[in-house]
Every structure is written in structure tokens, then in C-alpha cells.
Amino acid sequence: MSSRKLRDGNTLGAAPEAGAGRVPGNHPLVELIRGGRIFATGYLRSLDVDAVFSQWDADEAGHAAFIAIINRVGDQFEPGIQEIRDVVFDRIYAATQHHELAAYVCEEIGLIVLCHQLQDADPWLKERDEIYRAGRLPYAATGFRASPEQTRS
């Protein structure tokens, strides 16, 4: 994969500079995740995660769109993106005990942030980004975004 300049000035694939590797903060989704305002435990535990995962896993068009984006931009995540993916995976797995669902979500979140940094717009990924920012998981009928007060308890 050729080296590509990211919005934060780093180059994809380049060794991180001193102080680099922090969670990228220029995408609104990252701040929602950091602040615990999406993927709240109560919301995640209220879901029928097996049904959500079954619908997700059966979405061939969604899988094809995801693979097409990976083929276009690559899947080598900078340390900061990997860190946010880990936070998402841990939060979802802790609440649902569903490894595959947590993996799907963290992969998409990583790709959303990476494409944002690369300034690579994709309609399918934009739709996913909007779903996550609304506090929902794809294929889940309802969403919940915790207020800052709710995340402290």
C-alpha cells in the first residue's frame, strides 16, 4: 500500500512521531466514544444481540461494501485508531459477551475514522457513521445515547 497523508498530518504506514498514537480526536464519533455517550452498557444489554448479529452477518451487500472500502484504503490502522477500536471492542464485549458483534463494530468504527482521516468519502460508510453517532448499532431497532450524568453511574 502506498503511503497516504492523513488529516492530522501523519502519513499512513509511517512510523509514529513522538507523542503520536493518541486516539484521533478530529472525528465526532471518537469524542462520543471517549465520553461514553454511545455504546452505553444499558443500551447494549437491552438488545437481542443474537438477532442483531444474525441480520448483520446476513447482509451480503454490507459485507461487499465493507470489503470494497478495505480494498481501496487498506486496513493498516495507525496506533490511535487501533486504540479506539480496542475501546469499542472492550465496551461492547463487556456488555454483550458477543465476540463477533464486538469485532464487527470495532472494525467499522476503525474504518470510519480512517476514511475520515484520509478524506475518503463513501456513502455506505457515511450511513454507518450516522447510525453510530445516533447511539445505535446497525440492525438494532432502537438507540440510546447516555447523557454525561448517566455515564458516571
Residue pairs with C-beta under 8 A, 6 or more apart in sequence:
1 12
1 13
1 74
1 76
3 11
3 12
3 13
3 14
4 11
4 12
4 13
4 73
4 118
5 11
5 12
6 12
6 78
6 117
6 118
7 26
7 116
7 117
7 118
7 119
8 24
8 26
8 117
10 16
10 17
10 20
10 78
12 74
12 76
12 78
12 114
12 117
12 118
13 76
16 78
16 79
20 78
20 79
20 80
21 78
21 79
21 80
21 83
22 80
22 83
23 30
23 34
23 80
23 81
23 83
23 84
23 87
24 30
24 78
24 80
24 81
24 84
24 113
24 117
25 31
26 116
26 117
27 112
27 113
27 116
27 117
28 133
29 38
29 109
29 112
29 113
29 129
29 132
29 133
30 84
30 113
32 38
32 132
32 133
32 135
32 145
33 39
33 84
33 87
33 88
33 91
33 109
34 84
34 87
35 148
35 151
36 146
36 151
37 135
37 145
37 146
37 147
37 148
37 151
38 132
38 133
38 135
38 145
38 146
39 88
39 91
39 92
39 95
39 105
40 135
40 144
40 145
40 146
40 150
40 151
41 91
41 94
41 95
42 144
42 146
42 150
43 135
43 143
43 144
43 146
44 91
44 92
44 95
44 96
44 137
45 95
45 96
46 142
46 144
47 96
47 137
47 140
49 96
49 98
49 101
50 98
51 139
52 101
52 137
52 138
52 139
52 140
53 98
53 100
53 101
53 104
55 139
56 62
56 101
56 104
56 138
56 139
57 100
59 139
62 124
62 138
65 122
65 124
65 125
66 107
66 108
66 111
66 124
69 111
69 115
69 120
69 122
69 124
69 125
70 111
72 120
73 111
73 114
73 115
73 118
73 120
75 111
77 85
77 110
77 114
78 114
81 110
81 113
81 114
81 117
82 110
84 109
84 110
84 113
85 106
85 107
85 109
85 110
86 106
88 102
88 105
88 106
88 109
89 102
89 103
89 105
89 106
90 102
92 98
92 101
92 102
92 105
92 106
93 99
93 102
96 102
101 137
105 137
108 125
108 128
108 132
108 138
109 132
111 125
112 125
112 128
112 129
112 132
115 121
115 122
115 125
128 138
131 137
131 138
134 143
134 145
135 143
135 144
135 145
136 142
136 143
136 144
137 143
